[in-house]
Amino acid sequence: MAVKRKRGPRRPVPVRTLANAVARARALAPRRDGIASTSTPIRALSESQARDLAHACRDAALEKKAENVLLLDIRDRAAFADYFVVATGRSVIQARSIADAVVEANEKRSGAPLRTEGYSEGSWILVDYGPVIVHVFTPQAREFYDLERLWSKPAPAKKR
């Protein structure tokens, strides 16, 4: 014959255990870094689709009054992307607005960006679509990092 155990009242889960579980879940969750998107991430793009996406990103930045917007073709210089779009916002708030506009303009046609970085700080916001990477700077950050000088150099000569 099996002996039944007497069960006492259920003890509540300690608050610190719940807090640890919530903290762990937040740490393991993917981060969007400020720009929300409900679309699926961008899919593989053809060369013409990547070029069209780069132009759409540039146009979205210009609509939000971004300054010194450049579209750099880096296909001969880098294997990780085809185009950089570099733009300047006069303030952190405008830089965030420009980044939001870029994501919103391309969300339906191309999908959500693969990742975004720097949105909470706002001095350099990076929106990564894979073949197209959008950099939105404040004036001080753009002057400091000077991506145009770094990526506008001629491609190195190929050895035979």
C-alpha positions as CSV (number, residue, x, y, z in Angstrom):
1,M,0.0,0.0,0.0
2,A,1.3,3.4,-1.0
3,V,1.8,6.0,1.6
4,K,0.2,9.4,0.8
5,R,2.2,12.4,1.5
6,K,0.5,15.2,3.3
7,R,0.8,18.4,1.2
8,G,1.0,21.7,3.0
9,P,0.0,25.0,1.7
10,R,1.7,26.0,-1.5
11,R,4.6,28.4,-0.9
12,P,4.7,31.4,-3.3
13,V,7.7,31.6,-5.6
14,P,10.2,34.1,-4.1
15,V,10.3,37.5,-5.8
16,R,14.0,37.3,-6.6
17,T,13.5,34.0,-8.5
18,L,10.9,35.7,-10.7
19,A,13.1,38.7,-11.1
20,N,16.0,36.4,-12.2
21,A,13.8,34.6,-14.6
22,V,12.5,37.8,-16.2
23,A,16.1,39.2,-16.4
24,R,17.3,36.0,-18.1
25,A,14.5,36.1,-20.6
26,R,15.2,39.7,-21.5
27,A,18.9,38.9,-21.8
28,L,18.2,36.1,-24.2
29,A,15.6,37.8,-26.3
30,P,16.7,39.3,-29.6
31,R,17.2,43.1,-29.5
32,R,15.8,45.5,-32.0
33,D,17.6,48.6,-30.5
34,G,14.7,51.0,-30.9
35,I,13.4,50.6,-34.4
36,A,10.3,48.5,-34.3
37,S,9.2,46.5,-37.3
38,T,6.5,43.9,-37.8
39,S,7.8,42.6,-41.1
40,T,9.9,39.6,-41.7
41,P,13.6,40.3,-42.2
42,I,14.9,41.2,-45.7
43,R,15.4,38.3,-48.1
44,A,18.3,37.9,-50.6
45,L,18.3,40.6,-53.2
46,S,19.5,40.7,-56.8
47,E,22.0,43.3,-57.9
48,S,19.2,45.6,-59.3
49,Q,17.0,45.1,-56.2
50,A,20.0,46.1,-54.0
51,R,20.6,49.2,-56.1
52,D,16.9,50.1,-55.9
53,L,16.9,49.6,-52.2
54,A,19.9,51.9,-51.8
55,H,18.2,54.6,-53.8
56,A,15.0,54.2,-51.8
57,C,17.0,54.5,-48.6
58,R,18.6,57.7,-49.9
59,D,15.3,59.1,-50.9
60,A,13.7,58.4,-47.5
61,A,16.6,60.2,-45.8
62,L,16.2,63.2,-48.1
63,E,12.5,63.4,-47.4
64,K,13.3,63.8,-43.7
65,K,15.7,66.7,-44.5
66,A,18.9,64.7,-44.0
67,E,22.0,66.7,-44.9
68,N,24.9,65.6,-47.1
69,V,23.3,62.4,-48.2
70,L,25.8,60.2,-50.1
71,L,25.3,56.9,-51.9
72,L,28.6,55.0,-52.0
73,D,29.1,52.0,-54.2
74,I,31.5,49.8,-52.3
75,R,31.1,46.6,-54.4
76,D,34.8,46.7,-55.5
77,R,36.0,47.4,-52.0
78,A,34.0,45.2,-49.6
79,A,32.5,41.7,-49.6
80,F,30.0,42.4,-46.8
81,A,27.9,45.0,-48.6
82,D,27.2,46.6,-52.0
83,Y,26.2,50.1,-51.0
84,F,26.5,52.6,-48.1
85,V,24.0,55.4,-47.7
86,V,25.6,58.0,-45.4
87,A,23.4,60.8,-44.0
88,T,23.5,63.5,-41.4
89,G,20.8,64.7,-39.0
90,R,21.2,68.0,-37.2
91,S,20.4,66.4,-33.8
92,V,19.9,63.0,-32.2
93,I,16.2,63.3,-32.6
94,Q,16.4,64.1,-36.3
95,A,18.9,61.2,-36.8
96,R,16.4,58.8,-35.2
97,S,13.6,60.2,-37.4
98,I,15.7,59.6,-40.5
99,A,16.5,56.1,-39.5
100,D,12.8,55.4,-38.7
101,A,11.8,56.9,-42.1
102,V,14.3,54.6,-43.9
103,V,12.9,51.5,-42.2
104,E,9.3,52.6,-42.8
105,A,9.9,53.4,-46.5
106,N,11.4,50.0,-47.2
107,E,9.4,47.8,-44.9
108,K,6.6,46.7,-47.3
109,R,8.7,46.3,-50.4
110,S,11.9,44.8,-49.0
111,G,11.2,43.7,-45.4
112,A,12.7,44.6,-42.1
113,P,16.4,45.3,-41.7
114,L,18.6,42.5,-40.5
115,R,19.7,44.6,-37.6
116,T,19.9,48.1,-36.3
117,E,22.5,49.6,-34.0
118,G,23.0,52.8,-32.1
119,Y,19.4,54.0,-32.0
120,S,19.3,54.6,-28.3
121,E,22.5,56.7,-28.3
122,G,21.6,58.4,-31.6
123,S,24.9,59.8,-32.7
124,W,25.6,57.0,-35.2
125,I,22.6,54.9,-36.2
126,L,23.3,51.9,-38.5
127,V,20.5,50.2,-40.4
128,D,21.7,47.0,-42.0
129,Y,19.8,45.5,-44.9
130,G,22.7,43.2,-45.9
131,P,23.7,44.5,-49.3
132,V,22.8,48.1,-48.3
133,I,23.9,49.6,-45.0
134,V,22.6,53.0,-44.0
135,H,24.6,55.2,-41.6
136,V,22.9,58.1,-40.0
137,F,25.2,60.5,-38.1
138,T,25.0,63.6,-36.0
139,P,27.4,66.3,-37.5
140,Q,30.1,65.7,-34.8
141,A,30.0,61.9,-35.3
142,R,30.2,62.1,-39.1
143,E,33.1,64.4,-38.9
144,F,34.9,62.1,-36.4
145,Y,34.4,58.8,-38.3
146,D,34.6,60.3,-41.8
147,L,33.4,57.2,-43.7
148,E,33.4,59.0,-47.0
149,R,37.2,59.4,-46.9
150,L,37.6,55.8,-45.8
151,W,35.4,54.2,-48.4
152,S,35.8,56.6,-51.3
153,K,39.4,55.6,-51.9
154,P,40.1,53.9,-55.2
155,A,39.9,50.1,-55.2
156,P,43.3,48.4,-54.9
157,A,44.9,47.2,-58.2
158,K,44.4,43.5,-58.8
159,K,47.6,41.4,-58.9
160,R,48.0,39.1,-61.9
